[in-house]
Amino acid sequence: MKLSPREANSYFAKPDPGKTGLLIFGSDAMRVALKRQEFLKALLGDQAEEEMRLTRIPAAELRKQPALLMDAIKAIGFFPGPRAAFVEDANDNVAQIILDTLKDWQPGDAQVVVTGGDLKKTSKVRKAFETHPNAYAVAIYDNPPNRAEIEQMLAEANLSPDANAMSALNDLARTIDPGDFRQTLEKIALFKLNDTSPLSAEDIAACAPSSTEADVDDILHVVAEARASDIGPVMSKLQAQGVAPVTLTIMATRHFRTLYRIAANPGAPIYGVRDRDRVMRQAKNWGAVNLETALSVLTDTDLTLRSAGQNAPAIALVERAFIRLAMLGAKKNR
């Protein structure tokens, strides 16, 4: 069975020990690893490895020794409590082994927990979990941690933020990758050790990574995802880094042309795109008609920038165009 991201967050916090298993997959290996770690901790507790209730099996090793997984789920543990057999980096090379194990699983066996990369819809492993009546499949997308996930991490670290701190953490989560974000929270927890006052924005600033440079891709995704409130801060960083306004317009035009190509030709091959799933979601949310309008806005902005008669600051013209596009995207998604 498939779990949506919202359903998955609830399930990861309170797993069902009677399920056959769980597949977690996605293109970002760090995000997948963090979710797997969260799930196994909630399912098995902190002492699972010491009590030999968790068996780790790399997919490459399983391919060489197919009996490893079946032996792991059937083994009788010395310590009481739920058990799991974890297969890491699975793909269709070990699909039949996993399928056979799911078929032979019985109540009382260890749960089959599998992680994989960006598994396609045609993947045998993905299909097996998505269609299994007693197992779950969860896709992990390349999105920053949402508020609920951040609040859960704060609770685990025994941190109580004030309103300004929560806003600062939301901004930080969009700036750095999830692994660095979790490490930053651990650093903050040590910083606040024996300090009972609420977590403040100043505490976060003292512990946050010193490098918060923005990438051009950041502003493209912000605009395409209609996050108008985030445009100003990211544009300020890009301006401070010396990124030229014309470069931003050219890159935005290229990005929106890609979105239009996807929206206008559903199912056509997609080449040369990073964060493929994210870009596909953006194209679907916009639709071909609105993307035509967006491209017109970017073309007009580019012409204005190159015009000898324009007096407004170039960066302000680009930012205004980006805000206009974000508002257009937000209106489309209402």
N, C-alpha and C positions, 0 to 999 in steps of 0.2 A: 504494500500500500504506500502511496505517496503521502508525505507530510509537507504542508506549506511551511514557509519560514516561521510564521507565527505559531503554528502548531508544534513545530520542531522545538522552539525555545521552551515551551511548556513541558514537552516530553523529555528533553534533555535534563531538565531540572528534577523531574520525577518519573524515571523510567519504569516500565512494567517488567518485572523479573520473569514473567511468564511468557514473554514473546520469544519467537524463534531467533530473531536477530535484527540487525540494523545495518544499512549501507549509508555511509556519508561520503559524498563525492563533490568535486568542484575543481576549478582551474587553479585556485590559490591554495597551495599545499599548507601554508601556515594557518589559514582559516580552518581548513579541514582538520588539521591536527589539534587546534584549540577546541573545536567542537567535540572531537573524539575524546579528548582528555576530559572535558566537562562531563560527557555522557558516562564514561567509564567510572569516574569518581562518584557520580550520583548513583550508579547501578551497583558498584562493588564496594565502595568505601575507600578509605585511605590505605588500608593494609592488604589490599588484594594481592599484590606481587609478593610481599613477604609471606603471605599465607598460601601462596601457590594457587590462587583462584583465578589468575589471569595468565593465559598462554599467548605469547606474541609469536606470530609466524609471518615473516616477510614473504611476499608473493613469489619471489625468485626461489626461495627455499621450498615453498609448497609445490612449485612446479617440478622440482627435483624429487621430492618425497610426497606424493599425493595423499598418503595415509596420515600425514601429520594432523590435518584438520579434523578428520573423523575421530582419531585417537584422542584429540584434545577435548572434543565435546562429550565424549563418552567416559572419559577418565573420572574416577571417583576421588574427590578431594579429601585431604586429611582434616581440613578445617571447615566448619559450617559456614553457610552463606552462599549467595549467588556466585556463579562462575561465568567466565566469558573466554572465548577463543578469538583473538584479534588478528585479522589478516590485513597486512599493510600494503598499499600500492597495488591493489588488485586490478587486473584487466582481463580481457577475454582469453589470455593464455592459460589462466587458471579457472575459467568460467565453469567448465564441466565439473571440476572438483567441488566447487562451491555449490553448484546446482544439486549434485548428488548428496552433499552434506545436508542441505536444506530439506531435501526429500526424505532423508532418513532420520531427521531430528525428531526426538520424542520429548514429552514433558519431563523435566528433571535434568535434561542435558544442558551443557553450557550454552549460553547465547553465542551466536555467530555474529561478530562485529567486523565489518569490512570497510576499509577506506579506499578511495580511488581518485584518480584525476578527473579531467573533464570528460566523463563518459558520455558517449553519444546515445541518442534514443534507441539506436539499434543494438547497443551493448547487451550481451547476454546476461552479464552480471546485473546490470541496472534493471533489465526486464524481469529477472528472477525475483528481485526484491519488490519491485513495483506491483507485481501481480500476485505476490504471495499473500495468503489470507491472514498470516500471523507474523509478518515481518514488515519493517518500514524501510523506505528509501527517502533520503533527504539530500536535496541539492543545496550546496553552499555557494552563494553568489558573491561577486566581488564588491560588496557594499560595506561601508564602514559600520562599526557596531551601532545599533540603534539605542534609544534611551533606555529601554527595558534591559538590554544586555549590559549597558554601562552600569545601571543601578544594581544588577546582580553581581557584577564584579566588585562594586563598591561594598556591597553587603559581605561578600566573601573576605574582603580586606578589612572589614570593621571600620569603614570610613563613612562619615555623615557629612555630605557637602552642603554648603549654603547655596542660595539661588545663583549667585555669580559663579561659584565653582562649577556647578552643573553645566552652565552655559560654556564655560571654558573647556570642560572635558568634552562636550559635544564638538566643539571646534577642533580640539586636539585630535579626536578620533578620526576626523576627516582629513587630517594633515599627515599622519604617520600610519604605518601599516599595523595590523592588529596585534602582531607579536610585540612590536615596540610599545604599543599602547598598554598592553598587559604588563610589560616589564616596568613601564613608567608608573603604573598604579602600585606595583610591588615596591618600587622605590619610594613613592609617596607614603605608603603604609609604614615603612621604616622611618621615614622622616617625621611622621606623626606619632611614633611609638611613645606611649605614656602621655600624649597630649590629648586631652579630652575635648578641646575646643573644636567647633565644626571646621571641616576642610574648607579653605578659602582659595580664591583665585591666585592669591600671592603664594600659597603653598604649592600650587600646581606649577606656577611660573618658575619656582625655585628648583623643581625636579624635572620639568619637561626637557626633552632633547633640545640642545642649543640650535640645531639646524632645522628651520621650518620653511625652507625655500619651496616655492610653488613651482610646479611643472606646467607647461602649456596645456597638457592633457587635463590638468585639474580644472581649468576654466572652461574647457570644452564640455566636460561632463557636467559641471555645475549648470551651464546654460541649457544643455540638452535635457537635463533632468528638472528644469524649471525651478531651480533653487535660487530665486532672485536675491534673497537676503545674504547669500554667500558670495555674491559677485564682487561687492566692494572690497572685502578683505583679501580675496585672492588676487584681484586686479592690483591692489596696492603692493602686494609682494612681487608680482610680476614686473610692475613699474620700477620698484626698487632694484630688481635684478637687471634692469636695462633691456627688457624685451620690447621690441619695437611694435607700435600699434599696427603697422601694416602686416607684420608677421602674424599677429593675433588674428587679424581679419582673414588672411590667407589660410591659416590653419583651421579657423572656424568654418570657412567656406568648404574646405576639403572634407571636414568632418560631417557637415550637414549634407554634402553631396553623397557621401557614403550612406548616411541614414536614408536619403531619398532613394538611392539605388536599391537598398534592402526593402524599403516600404513599397516601392513600385513593382518589385519582382520577387514576391514571397517564394521562398524555396530555392532561389538561385544561389549558386556557390558564392561564398564570401571569402575574399582573399585580402591579405595584408592588413588585418584588423587585430589590434590588441583588445583584450576584454570582450571577446566575441559575444558572449551572452548578454553583457551589459549594453553593448551597442544595439543588439537586436531588440532588446526591451525598449530602448529609446526610440528606435524606428517605429515599432509597433504603437507606442504611446502617442507619437506625433501624427503618423499617417502621412501619405504622399501629398495630399492637398496642402496641409499646414507646412510641410517641409518646402514646398514650392514658394510659399510666402516667406519663409525664413531665408531662403536663398536670395530672394529679391531684396530683402532688408540688408543682407550682407553685401550684395553687389552694389547697392546704392551707397553703403558706407564706404566701401573700397573706392568707388569713384569720387566720393567727397574727399577722402583722405589724399587722393592723388591730384585733386584740383588745386590750382595755384591761388584761387580766390577765397578759399575757406580760412576763417580766422579763429575758430574755436580750437582749443587744445585737442590734439589728435587722440590722446588717450581717453579724454572725456567723450569724444564721439563714439569710440569703440565701446566704452562701458555703457553708454546710453543705448547703443544697438543691442548689446548683450542683455540688458535689463528688459528691453522691448521683446526680445525673443523669449526670455524666460517667462514673461507674463503671457505671451502667446501660448507657450507650452502648458502653463498652468491652467489657462482658460480651456484648452483642449481636453485636459484630464479631469475637469469637473464633472 
